[in-house]
Amino acid sequence: MPDIRGKKILVIGGAGFIGGHIVEQLLAEDIGGLIVYDNLSRGRVENIAAALDDPRARLFEIGGDVLHLDHLDEAVKEADMVIHLAALWLLHCHDYPRSAFKVNIEGTFNVLEACRHHGIERLVYSSSASVYGNALEEPMTEAHPFNNDTFYGATKIAGEAMLHAFHQRYGLNAVGLRYMNVYGPRQDDKGAYIAVIMRFLERIAAGQPLQLAGDGSQAYDFVYVGDVARANLCALKAKATDAFYNVGTGQATSIAELARLLLEITGSGVGLAFSDQIQSFVTRRVGSTDKAAAELGFTAQVTLREGLERLYDWWCNR
């Protein structure tokens, strides 16, 4: 079983929403050092500002882009283990598929090559439940067919396939994590690609009713970012290799239920507004948690109410 004590760990995309929480949790461990590699296109230095006060941690000083091979090689050769989160997100991939190909597929290949070249002991790759598309059966186990319709999902399927190929050919010790719908403090609340929870909070602040598509019955597995970060640490320490795992709660929450819970937590009386059904990439997706519990020792601990309360507290005090 891998031991992270005294190891130097590179977190690619470590200044992002999930990455910042991983960095914080890693520094609570007895690691030897931590390098954050991030081009700051979506990541923010403020996400890791407190972590950088720790003498073991530093932000890679010349920028961290997975398409800059010399920079990437320089960062990876300093590390013992790597967590790779850097990617363009779903709607960005939808609008800019060529950029998505470069970053999510070519960039991941670059990471894998660098890890192989420098003999990295352990790699944890951030995949996504988007590989599954809409649920054909529930809960979705890791054996669920790839029913994906999006370019983002396609890039994550490609990443998983490359991870498996590098293990088979070079013995790369790696696992991938398929995140469900991640939410929590420091979630992006600006730009075109903010999540439904942040849109709801913006409308609550503006005194506007929460708009739901159709009857709001679309249901997803919402998992707290702190739990997702802990899943990465569990994966880093686990003996499993060449395998992929759901990271979620196993609980379905409809968008209407989510909206009503937010209204209750915030004490808002703006109510709900139902609109004509709009196109949605996925209308239902809930993952099985059994494999991650058995092989990684990971089970989500934060309830949706508790996680939303933490998110709302952060949002009010930004």
Secondary structure, 3 states (H helix, E strand, C coil): CCCCCCCEEEEECCCCHHHHHHHHHHHCCCCCEEEEECCCCCCCHHHCCCHHHCCCEEECCCCCCCCCHHHHHHHHCCCCEEEECCCCCHHHHHHCHHHHHHHHHHHHHHHHHHHHHCCCCEEEEEEEHHHHECCCCCCECCCCCCECCCHHHHHHHHHHHHHHHHHHHHCCCEEEEEECEEECCCCCCCCCCCCHHHHHHHHHHCCCCEEEECCCCCEECEEEHHHHHHHHHHHHHCCCCCEEEEECCCCCEEHHHHHHHHHHHHCCCCCEEEECCCCCCCCEECECCHHHHHHCCCCCCCCHHHHHHHHHHHHHCC
